Amino acid sequence: MDIFDHSKSLIENIYLISGPIIALLGFVAFSQLRLSKKVIELTSKRQAAELSAKQIEIYCNVIIPSQSKLSDGLIESKLEDVNINGLRQFTTQELLKKMNTGEILERSKFISEKVTPILEVLNSMEAFSTYFTKGVADEEIAFSSIGSTFCYSVNTYSFIYCILRDEKDEVLPFSNTIKLYEVWNSKLQTKKIKKELKQKTEELRKVEVEKINILGTK
């Protein structure tokens, strides 16, 4: 088959041939673009997983030991028992709704006395959290490993966070820590509810419901 039409001019023949060629080149370019996007996604996921593993290691080997040192002071000041439920923003204003001013001032003495070790722990947790709230590291990988202990620590320091976070401030400190806590605590609550629901469903299956028949029907 002759693709060159001798009845038409050279320019007309080139125009007719160019259509399929452009379409083919477009398909090749599109395929290359999809492949490049896939490679970038796989590379990003691998890097995020590697960074997540690194942050887990830092949390276990650096942050937890510093938390342990701080725990002694918390116990002495009876702050380890101040686990304030129902907090959403962890602010001073929320704290005032749950505790009286005298109790707050009494317990706040510990913060002024131990400000250096407290900030060491909270700053390290904030740096850790930033990797995940900004999407640099894979938070799902980290959650499966240290989600529970992270949320437990934030709850333990809930009083301290509230004292240091005032709603009137233009920028609230430790915002990444609180954001990651919200995400991970929701996951923990979901897992807990699902587990309880499964247990209740199994209990329900074991319950035998007896029916009393009406006289004369059997």
CORTA-V166978 format. One record per residue. N is the residue number from 0. RES is the residue in one letter. SS is DSSP state (a for helix, b for strand, c for the rest). PSI is psi in whole degrees, -180 to 180 (NA if undefined). OMEGA is omega in whole degrees, 0 to 359 (999 if undefined). Layout:
N/RES/SS/PSI/OMEGA ; N/RES/SS/PSI/OMEGA
This chain:
0/M/c/130/182 ; 1/D/c/115/182 ; 2/I/c/-11/180 ; 3/F/c/118/181 ; 4/D/c/108/184 ; 5/H/c/-13/180 ; 6/S/c/-9/182 ; 7/K/c/163/181 ; 8/S/c/168/180 ; 9/L/a/-42/181 ; 10/I/a/-40/179 ; 11/E/a/-39/178 ; 12/N/a/-42/179 ; 13/I/a/-40/179 ; 14/Y/a/-42/181 ; 15/L/a/-38/181 ; 16/I/a/-32/186 ; 17/S/a/-30/182 ; 18/G/a/-59/179 ; 19/P/a/-36/181 ; 20/I/a/-45/179 ; 21/I/a/-41/179 ; 22/A/a/-42/179 ; 23/L/a/-44/179 ; 24/L/a/-38/178 ; 25/G/a/-41/178 ; 26/F/a/-43/179 ; 27/V/a/-44/180 ; 28/A/a/-41/180 ; 29/F/a/-42/179 ; 30/S/a/-41/179 ; 31/Q/a/-38/179 ; 32/L/a/-44/178 ; 33/R/a/-41/180 ; 34/L/a/-43/179 ; 35/S/a/-41/179 ; 36/K/a/-41/179 ; 37/K/a/-42/179 ; 38/V/a/-43/179 ; 39/I/a/-43/179 ; 40/E/a/-46/180 ; 41/L/a/-41/179 ; 42/T/a/-42/180 ; 43/S/a/-42/179 ; 44/K/a/-41/179 ; 45/R/a/-44/179 ; 46/Q/a/-39/179 ; 47/A/a/-38/178 ; 48/A/a/-42/179 ; 49/E/a/-42/180 ; 50/L/a/-36/177 ; 51/S/a/-44/179 ; 52/A/a/-39/179 ; 53/K/a/-42/179 ; 54/Q/a/-34/175 ; 55/I/a/-42/179 ; 56/E/a/-43/179 ; 57/I/a/-42/181 ; 58/Y/a/-44/183 ; 59/C/a/-39/188 ; 60/N/a/-19/183 ; 61/V/a/-53/187 ; 62/I/a/-46/181 ; 63/I/a/-44/176 ; 64/P/a/-38/178 ; 65/S/a/-32/175 ; 66/Q/a/-38/180 ; 67/S/a/-39/178 ; 68/K/a/-38/180 ; 69/L/a/-28/183 ; 70/S/a/-35/180 ; 71/D/a/-43/179 ; 72/G/a/-36/178 ; 73/L/a/-42/180 ; 74/I/a/-43/180 ; 75/E/a/-37/182 ; 76/S/c/4/179 ; 77/K/c/27/179 ; 78/L/c/-14/180 ; 79/E/c/-18/180 ; 80/D/c/-11/183 ; 81/V/c/78/177 ; 82/N/c/102/189 ; 83/I/c/115/182 ; 84/N/c/154/174 ; 85/G/c/11/179 ; 86/L/c/143/178 ; 87/R/c/-44/182 ; 88/Q/c/-11/181 ; 89/F/c/59/181 ; 90/T/c/165/179 ; 91/T/a/-39/182 ; 92/Q/a/-39/177 ; 93/E/a/-38/181 ; 94/L/a/-40/181 ; 95/L/a/-24/178 ; 96/K/c/-15/185 ; 97/K/c/-18/181 ; 98/M/c/152/177 ; 99/N/c/159/186 ; 100/T/a/-41/180 ; 101/G/a/-44/180 ; 102/E/a/-38/179 ; 103/I/a/-46/181 ; 104/L/a/-39/181 ; 105/E/a/-45/182 ; 106/R/a/-19/180 ; 107/S/a/-16/180 ; 108/K/a/-37/182 ; 109/F/a/-38/182 ; 110/I/a/-44/180 ; 111/S/a/-30/180 ; 112/E/a/-31/184 ; 113/K/c/33/186 ; 114/V/a/-37/182 ; 115/T/a/-54/179 ; 116/P/a/-31/178 ; 117/I/a/-49/180 ; 118/L/a/-31/177 ; 119/E/a/-44/180 ; 120/V/a/-48/184 ; 121/L/a/-38/178 ; 122/N/a/-38/179 ; 123/S/a/-37/177 ; 124/M/a/-35/178 ; 125/E/a/-43/178 ; 126/A/a/-42/177 ; 127/F/a/-47/184 ; 128/S/a/-35/184 ; 129/T/a/-37/180 ; 130/Y/a/-34/185 ; 131/F/a/-38/180 ; 132/T/a/-24/178 ; 133/K/c/1/176 ; 134/G/c/15/179 ; 135/V/c/-41/178 ; 136/A/c/158/182 ; 137/D/c/107/184 ; 138/E/a/-26/180 ; 139/E/a/-38/178 ; 140/I/a/-46/181 ; 141/A/a/-38/181 ; 142/F/a/-44/182 ; 143/S/a/-22/183 ; 144/S/a/-48/187 ; 145/I/a/16/180 ; 146/G/a/-44/183 ; 147/S/a/-47/183 ; 148/T/a/-33/178 ; 149/F/a/-49/181 ; 150/C/a/-37/177 ; 151/Y/a/-42/180 ; 152/S/a/-43/179 ; 153/V/a/-40/177 ; 154/N/a/-41/180 ; 155/T/a/-38/181 ; 156/Y/c/16/185 ; 157/S/a/-40/180 ; 158/F/a/-44/181 ; 159/I/a/-45/178 ; 160/Y/a/-43/181 ; 161/C/a/-41/179 ; 162/I/a/-36/185 ; 163/L/a/-8/183 ; 164/R/c/105/180 ; 165/D/c/130/181 ; 166/E/c/-23/182 ; 167/K/c/-18/180 ; 168/D/c/141/180 ; 169/E/c/-40/177 ; 170/V/c/120/180 ; 171/L/c/132/178 ; 172/P/c/157/176 ; 173/F/c/32/182 ; 174/S/a/-34/180 ; 175/N/a/-36/178 ; 176/T/a/-47/181 ; 177/I/a/-39/179 ; 178/K/a/-45/179 ; 179/L/a/-37/177 ; 180/Y/a/-44/180 ; 181/E/a/-44/181 ; 182/V/a/-50/185 ; 183/W/a/-35/179 ; 184/N/a/-36/177 ; 185/S/a/-40/178 ; 186/K/a/-42/179 ; 187/L/a/-42/179 ; 188/Q/a/-38/178 ; 189/T/a/-44/179 ; 190/K/a/-40/180 ; 191/K/a/-45/181 ; 192/I/a/-42/179 ; 193/K/a/-40/179 ; 194/K/a/-44/179 ; 195/E/a/-40/179 ; 196/L/a/-40/179 ; 197/K/a/-42/179 ; 198/Q/a/-43/180 ; 199/K/a/-37/179 ; 200/T/a/-41/179 ; 201/E/a/-38/178 ; 202/E/a/-39/181 ; 203/L/a/-37/179 ; 204/R/a/-29/183 ; 205/K/a/-15/181 ; 206/V/c/127/178 ; 207/E/c/120/180 ; 208/V/c/117/181 ; 209/E/c/135/179 ; 210/K/c/133/178 ; 211/I/c/118/183 ; 212/N/c/150/178 ; 213/I/c/141/180 ; 214/L/c/134/177 ; 215/G/c/-4/180 ; 216/T/c/-11/180 ; 217/K/c/NA/999
